[in-house]
Amino acid sequence: MQAATEVRKEVNELDNLTTGKAVDVLLNYETVKLFNNEQLEVDQYDAYLLGFQVQNKYILTYTC
């Protein structure tokens, strides 16, 4: 049970990072565009999202 709690905390953190990245990029779109960082932002968002999906799948698979 404690392992599931730790995984949930990690999922919550990854969810916060993913949401924060999306909001940050949208609010700073012109800056991202100006410095040609679109691919960097996409790669970071994808990494956060993948981590979130993997951990969330773990929770749904092993704790239900």
mmCIF file of the N, C-alpha and C atoms, coordinates in Angstrom:
data_MODEL
# 
_entry.id   MODEL 
# 
loop_
_atom_site.group_PDB 
_atom_site.id 
_atom_site.type_symbol 
_atom_site.label_atom_id 
_atom_site.label_alt_id 
_atom_site.label_comp_id 
_atom_site.label_asym_id 
_atom_site.label_entity_id 
_atom_site.label_seq_id 
_atom_site.pdbx_PDB_ins_code 
_atom_site.Cartn_x 
_atom_site.Cartn_y 
_atom_site.Cartn_z 
_atom_site.occupancy 
_atom_site.B_iso_or_equiv 
_atom_site.pdbx_formal_charge 
_atom_site.auth_seq_id 
_atom_site.auth_comp_id 
_atom_site.auth_asym_id 
_atom_site.auth_atom_id 
_atom_site.pdbx_PDB_model_num 
ATOM 1   N N  . MET A 1 1  ? 0.822  -1.210 0.000   1.00 0.00 ? 1  MET A N  1 
ATOM 2   C CA . MET A 1 1  ? 0.000  0.000  0.000   1.00 0.00 ? 1  MET A CA 1 
ATOM 3   C C  . MET A 1 1  ? 0.858  1.262  0.000   1.00 0.00 ? 1  MET A C  1 
ATOM 4   N N  . GLN A 1 2  ? 1.969  1.206  0.739   1.00 0.00 ? 2  GLN A N  1 
ATOM 5   C CA . GLN A 1 2  ? 2.845  2.361  0.789   1.00 0.00 ? 2  GLN A CA 1 
ATOM 6   C C  . GLN A 1 2  ? 3.453  2.639  -0.579  1.00 0.00 ? 2  GLN A C  1 
ATOM 7   N N  . ALA A 1 3  ? 3.774  1.573  -1.326  1.00 0.00 ? 3  ALA A N  1 
ATOM 8   C CA . ALA A 1 3  ? 4.327  1.751  -2.671  1.00 0.00 ? 3  ALA A CA 1 
ATOM 9   C C  . ALA A 1 3  ? 3.318  2.469  -3.559  1.00 0.00 ? 3  ALA A C  1 
ATOM 10  N N  . ALA A 1 4  ? 2.050  2.113  -3.442  1.00 0.00 ? 4  ALA A N  1 
ATOM 11  C CA . ALA A 1 4  ? 1.010  2.754  -4.246  1.00 0.00 ? 4  ALA A CA 1 
ATOM 12  C C  . ALA A 1 4  ? 0.904  4.235  -3.906  1.00 0.00 ? 4  ALA A C  1 
ATOM 13  N N  . THR A 1 5  ? 1.062  4.569  -2.642  1.00 0.00 ? 5  THR A N  1 
ATOM 14  C CA . THR A 1 5  ? 1.015  5.970  -2.223  1.00 0.00 ? 5  THR A CA 1 
ATOM 15  C C  . THR A 1 5  ? 2.172  6.752  -2.830  1.00 0.00 ? 5  THR A C  1 
ATOM 16  N N  . GLU A 1 6  ? 3.346  6.146  -2.831  1.00 0.00 ? 6  GLU A N  1 
ATOM 17  C CA . GLU A 1 6  ? 4.515  6.800  -3.424  1.00 0.00 ? 6  GLU A CA 1 
ATOM 18  C C  . GLU A 1 6  ? 4.327  7.005  -4.924  1.00 0.00 ? 6  GLU A C  1 
ATOM 19  N N  . VAL A 1 7  ? 3.765  6.016  -5.590  1.00 0.00 ? 7  VAL A N  1 
ATOM 20  C CA . VAL A 1 7  ? 3.526  6.131  -7.028  1.00 0.00 ? 7  VAL A CA 1 
ATOM 21  C C  . VAL A 1 7  ? 2.502  7.219  -7.297  1.00 0.00 ? 7  VAL A C  1 
ATOM 22  N N  . ARG A 1 8  ? 1.455  7.284  -6.476  1.00 0.00 ? 8  ARG A N  1 
ATOM 23  C CA . ARG A 1 8  ? 0.449  8.337  -6.640  1.00 0.00 ? 8  ARG A CA 1 
ATOM 24  C C  . ARG A 1 8  ? 1.063  9.731  -6.477  1.00 0.00 ? 8  ARG A C  1 
ATOM 25  N N  . LYS A 1 9  ? 1.967  9.870  -5.511  1.00 0.00 ? 9  LYS A N  1 
ATOM 26  C CA . LYS A 1 9  ? 2.642  11.151 -5.323  1.00 0.00 ? 9  LYS A CA 1 
ATOM 27  C C  . LYS A 1 9  ? 3.459  11.501 -6.563  1.00 0.00 ? 9  LYS A C  1 
ATOM 28  N N  . GLU A 1 10 ? 4.133  10.503 -7.123  1.00 0.00 ? 10 GLU A N  1 
ATOM 29  C CA . GLU A 1 10 ? 4.917  10.739 -8.337  1.00 0.00 ? 10 GLU A CA 1 
ATOM 30  C C  . GLU A 1 10 ? 4.011  11.105 -9.504  1.00 0.00 ? 10 GLU A C  1 
ATOM 31  N N  . VAL A 1 11 ? 2.870  10.435 -9.614  1.00 0.00 ? 11 VAL A N  1 
ATOM 32  C CA . VAL A 1 11 ? 1.918  10.752 -10.678 1.00 0.00 ? 11 VAL A CA 1 
ATOM 33  C C  . VAL A 1 11 ? 1.411  12.184 -10.519 1.00 0.00 ? 11 VAL A C  1 
ATOM 34  N N  . ASN A 1 12 ? 1.094  12.573 -9.311  1.00 0.00 ? 12 ASN A N  1 
ATOM 35  C CA . ASN A 1 12 ? 0.633  13.941 -9.064  1.00 0.00 ? 12 ASN A CA 1 
ATOM 36  C C  . ASN A 1 12 ? 1.705  14.955 -9.445  1.00 0.00 ? 12 ASN A C  1 
ATOM 37  N N  . GLU A 1 13 ? 2.965  14.660 -9.085  1.00 0.00 ? 13 GLU A N  1 
ATOM 38  C CA . GLU A 1 13 ? 4.058  15.565 -9.427  1.00 0.00 ? 13 GLU A CA 1 
ATOM 39  C C  . GLU A 1 13 ? 4.225  15.655 -10.941 1.00 0.00 ? 13 GLU A C  1 
ATOM 40  N N  . LEU A 1 14 ? 4.167  14.524 -11.630 1.00 0.00 ? 14 LEU A N  1 
ATOM 41  C CA . LEU A 1 14 ? 4.286  14.520 -13.086 1.00 0.00 ? 14 LEU A CA 1 
ATOM 42  C C  . LEU A 1 14 ? 3.110  15.253 -13.739 1.00 0.00 ? 14 LEU A C  1 
ATOM 43  N N  . ASP A 1 15 ? 1.929  15.097 -13.167 1.00 0.00 ? 15 ASP A N  1 
ATOM 44  C CA . ASP A 1 15 ? 0.764  15.815 -13.680 1.00 0.00 ? 15 ASP A CA 1 
ATOM 45  C C  . ASP A 1 15 ? 0.964  17.328 -13.531 1.00 0.00 ? 15 ASP A C  1 
ATOM 46  N N  . ASN A 1 16 ? 1.482  17.745 -12.386 1.00 0.00 ? 16 ASN A N  1 
ATOM 47  C CA . ASN A 1 16 ? 1.750  19.168 -12.164 1.00 0.00 ? 16 ASN A CA 1 
ATOM 48  C C  . ASN A 1 16 ? 2.799  19.689 -13.144 1.00 0.00 ? 16 ASN A C  1 
ATOM 49  N N  . LEU A 1 17 ? 3.858  18.915 -13.368 1.00 0.00 ? 17 LEU A N  1 
ATOM 50  C CA . LEU A 1 17 ? 4.895  19.330 -14.312 1.00 0.00 ? 17 LEU A CA 1 
ATOM 51  C C  . LEU A 1 17 ? 4.348  19.430 -15.735 1.00 0.00 ? 17 LEU A C  1 
ATOM 52  N N  . THR A 1 18 ? 3.550  18.444 -16.121 1.00 0.00 ? 18 THR A N  1 
ATOM 53  C CA . THR A 1 18 ? 2.977  18.431 -17.464 1.00 0.00 ? 18 THR A CA 1 
ATOM 54  C C  . THR A 1 18 ? 2.051  19.623 -17.675 1.00 0.00 ? 18 THR A C  1 
ATOM 55  N N  . THR A 1 19 ? 1.182  19.849 -16.729 1.00 0.00 ? 19 THR A N  1 
ATOM 56  C CA . THR A 1 19 ? 0.254  20.976 -16.826 1.00 0.00 ? 19 THR A CA 1 
ATOM 57  C C  . THR A 1 19 ? 1.006  22.301 -16.798 1.00 0.00 ? 19 THR A C  1 
ATOM 58  N N  . GLY A 1 20 ? 1.974  22.395 -15.912 1.00 0.00 ? 20 GLY A N  1 
ATOM 59  C CA . GLY A 1 20 ? 2.763  23.616 -15.813 1.00 0.00 ? 20 GLY A CA 1 
ATOM 60  C C  . GLY A 1 20 ? 3.525  23.911 -17.093 1.00 0.00 ? 20 GLY A C  1 
ATOM 61  N N  . LYS A 1 21 ? 4.086  22.877 -17.712 1.00 0.00 ? 21 LYS A N  1 
ATOM 62  C CA . LYS A 1 21 ? 4.819  23.055 -18.971 1.00 0.00 ? 21 LYS A CA 1 
ATOM 63  C C  . LYS A 1 21 ? 3.885  23.563 -20.062 1.00 0.00 ? 21 LYS A C  1 
ATOM 64  N N  . ALA A 1 22 ? 2.701  22.976 -20.167 1.00 0.00 ? 22 ALA A N  1 
ATOM 65  C CA . ALA A 1 22 ? 1.750  23.390 -21.195 1.00 0.00 ? 22 ALA A CA 1 
ATOM 66  C C  . ALA A 1 22 ? 1.326  24.845 -20.988 1.00 0.00 ? 22 ALA A C  1 
ATOM 67  N N  . VAL A 1 23 ? 1.022  25.209 -19.772 1.00 0.00 ? 23 VAL A N  1 
ATOM 68  C CA . VAL A 1 23 ? 0.600  26.577 -19.474 1.00 0.00 ? 23 VAL A CA 1 
ATOM 69  C C  . VAL A 1 23 ? 1.743  27.552 -19.729 1.00 0.00 ? 23 VAL A C  1 
ATOM 70  N N  . ASP A 1 24 ? 2.949  27.182 -19.286 1.00 0.00 ? 24 ASP A N  1 
ATOM 71  C CA . ASP A 1 24 ? 4.107  28.055 -19.465 1.00 0.00 ? 24 ASP A CA 1 
ATOM 72  C C  . ASP A 1 24 ? 4.382  28.333 -20.943 1.00 0.00 ? 24 ASP A C  1 
ATOM 73  N N  . VAL A 1 25 ? 4.331  27.293 -21.748 1.00 0.00 ? 25 VAL A N  1 
ATOM 74  C CA . VAL A 1 25 ? 4.603  27.467 -23.179 1.00 0.00 ? 25 VAL A CA 1 
ATOM 75  C C  . VAL A 1 25 ? 3.519  28.313 -23.835 1.00 0.00 ? 25 VAL A C  1 
ATOM 76  N N  . LEU A 1 26 ? 2.280  28.084 -23.463 1.00 0.00 ? 26 LEU A N  1 
ATOM 77  C CA . LEU A 1 26 ? 1.202  28.868 -24.060 1.00 0.00 ? 26 LEU A CA 1 
ATOM 78  C C  . LEU A 1 26 ? 1.280  30.341 -23.651 1.00 0.00 ? 26 LEU A C  1 
ATOM 79  N N  . LEU A 1 27 ? 1.630  30.587 -22.400 1.00 0.00 ? 27 LEU A N  1 
ATOM 80  C CA . LEU A 1 27 ? 1.743  31.973 -21.947 1.00 0.00 ? 27 LEU A CA 1 
ATOM 81  C C  . LEU A 1 27 ? 2.966  32.670 -22.544 1.00 0.00 ? 27 LEU A C  1 
ATOM 82  N N  . ASN A 1 28 ? 4.007  31.896 -22.828 1.00 0.00 ? 28 ASN A N  1 
ATOM 83  C CA . ASN A 1 28 ? 5.250  32.467 -23.340 1.00 0.00 ? 28 ASN A CA 1 
ATOM 84  C C  . ASN A 1 28 ? 5.500  32.063 -24.788 1.00 0.00 ? 28 ASN A C  1 
ATOM 85  N N  . TYR A 1 29 ? 4.433  31.916 -25.530 1.00 0.00 ? 29 TYR A N  1 
ATOM 86  C CA . TYR A 1 29 ? 4.528  31.448 -26.914 1.00 0.00 ? 29 TYR A CA 1 
ATOM 87  C C  . TYR A 1 29 ? 5.484  32.296 -27.749 1.00 0.00 ? 29 TYR A C  1 
ATOM 88  N N  . GLU A 1 30 ? 5.377  33.601 -27.641 1.00 0.00 ? 30 GLU A N  1 
ATOM 89  C CA . GLU A 1 30 ? 6.204  34.489 -28.460 1.00 0.00 ? 30 GLU A CA 1 
ATOM 90  C C  . GLU A 1 30 ? 7.690  34.336 -28.129 1.00 0.00 ? 30 GLU A C  1 
ATOM 91  N N  . THR A 1 31 ? 8.008  34.155 -26.850 1.00 0.00 ? 31 THR A N  1 
ATOM 92  C CA . THR A 1 31 ? 9.400  33.968 -26.446 1.00 0.00 ? 31 THR A CA 1 
ATOM 93  C C  . THR A 1 31 ? 9.938  32.640 -26.960 1.00 0.00 ? 31 THR A C  1 
ATOM 94  N N  . VAL A 1 32 ? 9.135  31.599 -26.840 1.00 0.00 ? 32 VAL A N  1 
ATOM 95  C CA . VAL A 1 32 ? 9.543  30.282 -27.345 1.00 0.00 ? 32 VAL A CA 1 
ATOM 96  C C  . VAL A 1 32 ? 9.791  30.365 -28.842 1.00 0.00 ? 32 VAL A C  1 
ATOM 97  N N  . LYS A 1 33 ? 8.900  31.016 -29.532 1.00 0.00 ? 33 LYS A N  1 
ATOM 98  C CA . LYS A 1 33 ? 9.024  31.180 -30.986 1.00 0.00 ? 33 LYS A CA 1 
ATOM 99  C C  . LYS A 1 33 ? 10.250 32.026 -31.340 1.00 0.00 ? 33 LYS A C  1 
ATOM 100 N N  . LEU A 1 34 ? 10.464 33.100 -30.613 1.00 0.00 ? 34 LEU A N  1 
ATOM 101 C CA . LEU A 1 34 ? 11.581 34.003 -30.881 1.00 0.00 ? 34 LEU A CA 1 
ATOM 102 C C  . LEU A 1 34 ? 12.925 33.286 -30.778 1.00 0.00 ? 34 LEU A C  1 
ATOM 103 N N  . PHE A 1 35 ? 13.069 32.435 -29.773 1.00 0.00 ? 35 PHE A N  1 
ATOM 104 C CA . PHE A 1 35 ? 14.333 31.735 -29.566 1.00 0.00 ? 35 PHE A CA 1 
ATOM 105 C C  . PHE A 1 35 ? 14.363 30.358 -30.225 1.00 0.00 ? 35 PHE A C  1 
ATOM 106 N N  . ASN A 1 36 ? 13.356 30.069 -31.044 1.00 0.00 ? 36 ASN A N  1 
ATOM 107 C CA . ASN A 1 36 ? 13.310 28.825 -31.816 1.00 0.00 ? 36 ASN A CA 1 
ATOM 108 C C  . ASN A 1 36 ? 13.427 27.593 -30.914 1.00 0.00 ? 36 ASN A C  1 
ATOM 109 N N  . ASN A 1 37 ? 12.680 27.596 -29.814 1.00 0.00 ? 37 ASN A N  1 
ATOM 110 C CA . ASN A 1 37 ? 12.733 26.502 -28.845 1.00 0.00 ? 37 ASN A CA 1 
ATOM 111 C C  . ASN A 1 37 ? 11.516 25.595 -28.903 1.00 0.00 ? 37 ASN A C  1 
ATOM 112 N N  . GLU A 1 38 ? 10.805 25.599 -30.005 1.00 0.00 ? 38 GLU A N  1 
ATOM 113 C CA . GLU A 1 38 ? 9.591  24.793 -30.076 1.00 0.00 ? 38 GLU A CA 1 
ATOM 114 C C  . GLU A 1 38 ? 9.883  23.315 -29.828 1.00 0.00 ? 38 GLU A C  1 
ATOM 115 N N  . GLN A 1 39 ? 10.911 22.779 -30.496 1.00 0.00 ? 39 GLN A N  1 
ATOM 116 C CA . GLN A 1 39 ? 11.188 21.350 -30.367 1.00 0.00 ? 39 GLN A CA 1 
ATOM 117 C C  . GLN A 1 39 ? 11.630 20.994 -28.951 1.00 0.00 ? 39 GLN A C  1 
ATOM 118 N N  . LEU A 1 40 ? 12.417 21.864 -28.323 1.00 0.00 ? 40 LEU A N  1 
ATOM 119 C CA . LEU A 1 40 ? 12.831 21.634 -26.944 1.00 0.00 ? 40 LEU A CA 1 
ATOM 120 C C  . LEU A 1 40 ? 11.613 21.551 -26.032 1.00 0.00 ? 40 LEU A C  1 
ATOM 121 N N  . GLU A 1 41 ? 10.689 22.475 -26.190 1.00 0.00 ? 41 GLU A N  1 
ATOM 122 C CA . GLU A 1 41 ? 9.484  22.486 -25.360 1.00 0.00 ? 41 GLU A CA 1 
ATOM 123 C C  . GLU A 1 41 ? 8.625  21.247 -25.621 1.00 0.00 ? 41 GLU A C  1 
ATOM 124 N N  . VAL A 1 42 ? 8.515  20.854 -26.873 1.00 0.00 ? 42 VAL A N  1 
ATOM 125 C CA . VAL A 1 42 ? 7.738  19.654 -27.222 1.00 0.00 ? 42 VAL A CA 1 
ATOM 126 C C  . VAL A 1 42 ? 8.378  18.418 -26.600 1.00 0.00 ? 42 VAL A C  1 
ATOM 127 N N  . ASP A 1 43 ? 9.700  18.314 -26.688 1.00 0.00 ? 43 ASP A N  1 
ATOM 128 C CA . ASP A 1 43 ? 10.403 17.155 -26.132 1.00 0.00 ? 43 ASP A CA 1 
ATOM 129 C C  . ASP A 1 43 ? 10.239 17.078 -24.616 1.00 0.00 ? 43 ASP A C  1 
ATOM 130 N N  . GLN A 1 44 ? 10.346 18.225 -23.938 1.00 0.00 ? 44 GLN A N  1 
ATOM 131 C CA . GLN A 1 44 ? 10.166 18.237 -22.488 1.00 0.00 ? 44 GLN A CA 1 
ATOM 132 C C  . GLN A 1 44 ? 8.736  17.849 -22.108 1.00 0.00 ? 44 GLN A C  1 
ATOM 133 N N  . TYR A 1 45 ? 7.771  18.398 -22.825 1.00 0.00 ? 45 TYR A N  1 
ATOM 134 C CA . TYR A 1 45 ? 6.368  18.076 -22.557 1.00 0.00 ? 45 TYR A CA 1 
ATOM 135 C C  . TYR A 1 45 ? 6.113  16.591 -22.783 1.00 0.00 ? 45 TYR A C  1 
ATOM 136 N N  . ASP A 1 46 ? 6.644  16.054 -23.879 1.00 0.00 ? 46 ASP A N  1 
ATOM 137 C CA . ASP A 1 46 ? 6.468  14.626 -24.166 1.00 0.00 ? 46 ASP A CA 1 
ATOM 138 C C  . ASP A 1 46 ? 7.065  13.748 -23.073 1.00 0.00 ? 46 ASP A C  1 
ATOM 139 N N  . ALA A 1 47 ? 8.231  14.133 -22.558 1.00 0.00 ? 47 ALA A N  1 
ATOM 140 C CA . ALA A 1 47 ? 8.870  13.363 -21.492 1.00 0.00 ? 47 ALA A CA 1 
ATOM 141 C C  . ALA A 1 47 ? 8.013  13.370 -20.228 1.00 0.00 ? 47 ALA A C  1 
ATOM 142 N N  . TYR A 1 48 ? 7.493  14.532 -19.862 1.00 0.00 ? 48 TYR A N  1 
ATOM 143 C CA . TYR A 1 48 ? 6.617  14.616 -18.690 1.00 0.00 ? 48 TYR A CA 1 
ATOM 144 C C  . TYR A 1 48 ? 5.350  13.794 -18.898 1.00 0.00 ? 48 TYR A C  1 
ATOM 145 N N  . LEU A 1 49 ? 4.772  13.922 -20.070 1.00 0.00 ? 49 LEU A N  1 
ATOM 146 C CA . LEU A 1 49 ? 3.528  13.220 -20.364 1.00 0.00 ? 49 LEU A CA 1 
ATOM 147 C C  . LEU A 1 49 ? 3.735  11.708 -20.378 1.00 0.00 ? 49 LEU A C  1 
ATOM 148 N N  . LEU A 1 50 ? 4.831  11.254 -20.943 1.00 0.00 ? 50 LEU A N  1 
ATOM 149 C CA . LEU A 1 50 ? 5.119  9.822  -20.968 1.00 0.00 ? 50 LEU A CA 1 
ATOM 150 C C  . LEU A 1 50 ? 5.291  9.283  -19.553 1.00 0.00 ? 50 LEU A C  1 
ATOM 151 N N  . GLY A 1 51 ? 6.034  10.009 -18.728 1.00 0.00 ? 51 GLY A N  1 
ATOM 152 C CA . GLY A 1 51 ? 6.207  9.592  -17.335 1.00 0.00 ? 51 GLY A CA 1 
ATOM 153 C C  . GLY A 1 51 ? 4.879  9.523  -16.605 1.00 0.00 ? 51 GLY A C  1 
ATOM 154 N N  . PHE A 1 52 ? 4.040  10.513 -16.824 1.00 0.00 ? 52 PHE A N  1 
ATOM 155 C CA . PHE A 1 52 ? 2.709  10.529 -16.214 1.00 0.00 ? 52 PHE A CA 1 
ATOM 156 C C  . PHE A 1 52 ? 1.894  9.317  -16.670 1.00 0.00 ? 52 PHE A C  1 
ATOM 157 N N  . GLN A 1 53 ? 1.913  9.034  -17.956 1.00 0.00 ? 53 GLN A N  1 
ATOM 158 C CA . GLN A 1 53 ? 1.135  7.917  -18.488 1.00 0.00 ? 53 GLN A CA 1 
ATOM 159 C C  . GLN A 1 53 ? 1.614  6.582  -17.950 1.00 0.00 ? 53 GLN A C  1 
ATOM 160 N N  . VAL A 1 54 ? 2.928  6.395  -17.874 1.00 0.00 ? 54 VAL A N  1 
ATOM 161 C CA . VAL A 1 54 ? 3.487  5.136  -17.381 1.00 0.00 ? 54 VAL A CA 1 
ATOM 162 C C  . VAL A 1 54 ? 3.109  4.925  -15.921 1.00 0.00 ? 54 VAL A C  1 
ATOM 163 N N  . GLN A 1 55 ? 3.287  5.948  -15.101 1.00 0.00 ? 55 GLN A N  1 
ATOM 164 C CA . GLN A 1 55 ? 2.979  5.808  -13.686 1.00 0.00 ? 55 GLN A CA 1 
ATOM 165 C C  . GLN A 1 55 ? 1.472  5.667  -13.446 1.00 0.00 ? 55 GLN A C  1 
ATOM 166 N N  . ASN A 1 56 ? 0.679  6.383  -14.209 1.00 0.00 ? 56 ASN A N  1 
ATOM 167 C CA . ASN A 1 56 ? -0.767 6.281  -14.060 1.00 0.00 ? 56 ASN A CA 1 
ATOM 168 C C  . ASN A 1 56 ? -1.245 4.888  -14.459 1.00 0.00 ? 56 ASN A C  1 
ATOM 169 N N  . LYS A 1 57 ? -0.657 4.330  -15.493 1.00 0.00 ? 57 LYS A N  1 
ATOM 170 C CA . LYS A 1 57 ? -0.998 2.959  -15.909 1.00 0.00 ? 57 LYS A CA 1 
ATOM 171 C C  . LYS A 1 57 ? -0.635 1.979  -14.798 1.00 0.00 ? 57 LYS A C  1 
ATOM 172 N N  . TYR A 1 58 ? 0.496  2.203  -14.144 1.00 0.00 ? 58 TYR A N  1 
ATOM 173 C CA . TYR A 1 58 ? 0.899  1.355  -13.035 1.00 0.00 ? 58 TYR A CA 1 
ATOM 174 C C  . TYR A 1 58 ? -0.150 1.386  -11.921 1.00 0.00 ? 58 TYR A C  1 
ATOM 175 N N  . ILE A 1 59 ? -0.604 2.585  -11.592 1.00 0.00 ? 59 ILE A N  1 
ATOM 176 C CA . ILE A 1 59 ? -1.613 2.713  -10.525 1.00 0.00 ? 59 ILE A CA 1 
ATOM 177 C C  . ILE A 1 59 ? -2.889 1.981  -10.919 1.00 0.00 ? 59 ILE A C  1 
ATOM 178 N N  . LEU A 1 60 ? -3.348 2.187  -12.144 1.00 0.00 ? 60 LEU A N  1 
ATOM 179 C CA . LEU A 1 60 ? -4.596 1.561  -12.585 1.00 0.00 ? 60 LEU A CA 1 
ATOM 180 C C  . LEU A 1 60 ? -4.462 0.053  -12.659 1.00 0.00 ? 60 LEU A C  1 
ATOM 181 N N  . THR A 1 61 ? -3.281 -0.439 -12.975 1.00 0.00 ? 61 THR A N  1 
ATOM 182 C CA . THR A 1 61 ? -3.080 -1.877 -13.137 1.00 0.00 ? 61 THR A CA 1 
ATOM 183 C C  . THR A 1 61 ? -2.927 -2.587 -11.793 1.00 0.00 ? 61 THR A C  1 
ATOM 184 N N  . TYR A 1 62 ? -2.163 -2.013 -10.886 1.00 0.00 ? 62 TYR A N  1 
ATOM 185 C CA . TYR A 1 62 ? -1.782 -2.738 -9.673  1.00 0.00 ? 62 TYR A CA 1 
ATOM 186 C C  . TYR A 1 62 ? -2.505 -2.331 -8.404  1.00 0.00 ? 62 TYR A C  1 
ATOM 187 N N  . THR A 1 63 ? -3.276 -1.272 -8.434  1.00 0.00 ? 63 THR A N  1 
ATOM 188 C CA . THR A 1 63 ? -3.932 -0.865 -7.192  1.00 0.00 ? 63 THR A CA 1 
ATOM 189 C C  . THR A 1 63 ? -5.442 -1.009 -7.238  1.00 0.00 ? 63 THR A C  1 
ATOM 190 N N  . CYS A 1 64 ? -5.979 -1.370 -8.367  1.00 0.00 ? 64 CYS A N  1 
ATOM 191 C CA . CYS A 1 64 ? -7.433 -1.504 -8.453  1.00 0.00 ? 64 CYS A CA 1 
ATOM 192 C C  . CYS A 1 64 ? -7.870 -2.920 -8.205  1.00 0.00 ? 64 CYS A C  1 
# 
